Amino acid sequence: MTNAMIGVTLISIASAMIGTYIVTRRMVFISGGITHACFGGLGLGYYLGVSPLLMASLFAVGGSLGVERLSRGGARRDSAIAVIWALGMALGILFIFLTHGFVPELNTFLFGNVLTITPADLWSFAALTGVLLLFYYLFYPLIVSVSFDQDFARTRNLPVGFINVAMTVLVAVTIVLTIRMIGIMLLMSLVSLPQMVAERFTRRYLPMMLASVGVSLAGCLGGLWLAYLISVPASASIVLLLVAFYGVSALKR
């Protein structure tokens, strides 16, 4: 339980930083596309007998860069995400079907189990959070400019392409490291619902990000407590609590 509490705290900080970028860029569904691209990597990992998480990481980064490449090639971003989403799911189903015998831990990756967080996972979460904090410290003004108005940022000769690619890769890495905690099926909620709650109260980037950290922490720790109290899956209780937070916030005029 201690590992789970430390893990959700670190992931709450990381997902708040990533989620604020995603929501302000109006590209929430890229998280869904990358998440489902990971399924292809998991299936290939099981089929080849190598680390499913490693293959999921390669598919996530490749999928995120693929979305950027297709978008630059003239495809609409939502169409590019749909292609990566469908390809990842199709490959995952194919490779898992071809894998002989029982596929271990598949349910953990699909539906999540925060109680499976290991000390090695904590070090990974800490490293990711540290990288995100450093990146934001170095490039915060550029991230905000690109998030709210890419066209204006280009007219000021800001490195829009660099910020887009770097943030997209960081989104992919965050998603991969979070899969075992919340699962492929529910992960998109962790990088969107806290920001949607925060957006009800502020439209400024930094306050929204800080509020998202608080909402995410409350949802994750509260969901853990509920899961322990009534013996239900922690990932589901976390998401349902976040949805409840959004429902209450939506009452605000």
KATA-V803669 format. One record per residue. N is the residue number from 0. OMEGA is omega in whole degrees, 0 to 359 (999 if undefined). D_CENTER is the distance of its C-alpha to the mean C-alpha in Angstrom with 1 decimal. Layout:
[[N:OMEGA:D_CENTER] [N:OMEGA:D_CENTER]]
This chain:
[[0:179:22.3] [1:178:22.4] [2:181:19.8] [3:182:17.5] [4:178:18.3] [5:181:17.8] [6:181:14.5] [7:177:13.0] [8:179:14.6] [9:181:13.1] [10:177:9.5] [11:179:10.5] [12:182:11.7] [13:182:8.9] [14:177:6.3] [15:179:9.5] [16:180:10.2] [17:183:7.3] [18:179:7.3] [19:176:11.0] [20:182:11.2] [21:184:9.4] [22:180:11.7] [23:176:14.7] [24:183:14.5] [25:180:14.4] [26:182:11.9] [27:186:9.5] [28:174:10.4] [29:177:9.2] [30:176:5.6] [31:179:8.2] [32:180:10.3] [33:179:8.3] [34:182:7.4] [35:171:11.1] [36:178:12.3] [37:181:11.3] [38:175:13.8] [39:178:16.4] [40:177:15.9] [41:180:16.2] [42:180:19.3] [43:178:20.8] [44:178:20.4] [45:182:22.2] [46:182:24.8] [47:181:25.6] [48:177:25.5] [49:183:23.2] [50:178:20.0] [51:182:17.5] [52:177:14.6] [53:180:16.3] [54:177:16.7] [55:178:13.1] [56:180:12.3] [57:179:15.1] [58:181:14.1] [59:179:10.5] [60:178:12.2] [61:178:15.1] [62:180:13.4] [63:178:11.8] [64:177:15.3] [65:177:16.9] [66:179:15.4] [67:181:16.8] [68:180:20.0] [69:180:20.7] [70:179:20.1] [71:181:22.6] [72:175:24.9] [73:179:25.4] [74:174:23.1] [75:184:21.3] [76:181:17.6] [77:177:17.0] [78:178:19.5] [79:178:17.8] [80:180:14.5] [81:179:16.7] [82:181:18.4] [83:179:15.5] [84:183:14.2] [85:181:17.8] [86:180:18.6] [87:180:15.8] [88:181:16.9] [89:179:20.5] [90:179:20.5] [91:179:18.7] [92:181:21.4] [93:184:24.1] [94:178:23.5] [95:176:23.1] [96:182:26.4] [97:180:28.1] [98:181:27.1] [99:175:30.2] [100:182:30.2] [101:179:27.7] [102:184:24.0] [103:174:23.0] [104:182:19.8] [105:179:18.5] [106:178:18.2] [107:180:16.1] [108:182:13.5] [109:188:13.9] [110:176:14.3] [111:173:13.2] [112:185:15.7] [113:181:14.9] [114:178:18.6] [115:180:18.2] [116:182:16.6] [117:175:19.2] [118:177:20.5] [119:177:19.2] [120:180:15.6] [121:177:16.5] [122:178:17.8] [123:178:14.7] [124:181:12.5] [125:179:15.5] [126:178:15.7] [127:180:12.2] [128:178:12.8] [129:178:16.2] [130:179:15.3] [131:178:13.1] [132:179:16.1] [133:181:18.5] [134:178:16.9] [135:179:16.9] [136:183:20.4] [137:190:21.7] [138:185:20.3] [139:180:19.6] [140:179:22.3] [141:180:21.2] [142:180:17.5] [143:180:19.0] [144:181:21.5] [145:182:19.3] [146:187:16.9] [147:183:19.9] [148:181:22.4] [149:183:21.9] [150:177:25.5] [151:179:27.0] [152:178:25.2] [153:179:26.7] [154:177:30.1] [155:179:29.9] [156:176:29.2] [157:183:25.9] [158:184:23.7] [159:181:21.4] [160:180:20.7] [161:180:19.8] [162:180:17.4] [163:182:15.7] [164:182:15.5] [165:181:14.5] [166:179:11.6] [167:177:10.4] [168:178:10.9] [169:174:9.2] [170:181:5.9] [171:181:6.9] [172:178:8.0] [173:180:5.3] [174:181:3.7] [175:183:7.4] [176:183:8.5] [177:187:6.8] [178:185:8.2] [179:182:11.6] [180:188:11.0] [181:177:9.8] [182:180:10.3] [183:187:9.6] [184:187:11.5] [185:191:9.9] [186:184:6.2] [187:181:6.1] [188:185:8.4] [189:180:6.7] [190:178:5.3] [191:185:8.7] [192:178:11.4] [193:180:12.1] [194:178:12.4] [195:174:14.6] [196:182:16.7] [197:182:17.2] [198:177:18.1] [199:186:20.9] [200:180:22.6] [201:176:21.9] [202:179:21.1] [203:191:21.3] [204:184:18.3] [205:176:18.9] [206:178:20.0] [207:181:17.1] [208:180:14.7] [209:177:17.0] [210:179:17.4] [211:177:13.7] [212:180:13.9] [213:180:16.9] [214:180:15.6] [215:178:12.5] [216:180:15.1] [217:180:17.6] [218:183:15.5] [219:180:14.3] [220:177:17.8] [221:177:19.6] [222:176:17.9] [223:181:18.8] [224:178:22.3] [225:180:22.7] [226:178:21.7] [227:185:24.3] [228:186:26.8] [229:174:26.9] [230:175:25.6] [231:179:22.7] [232:183:19.3] [233:182:17.2] [234:180:13.9] [235:181:15.9] [236:177:17.6] [237:182:14.6] [238:180:13.4] [239:178:17.0] [240:177:17.6] [241:176:14.9] [242:178:16.5] [243:177:19.8] [244:180:19.0] [245:178:18.2] [246:178:21.4] [247:182:23.4] [248:180:22.1] [249:178:23.0] [250:178:26.6] [251:180:26.8] [252:999:28.8]]
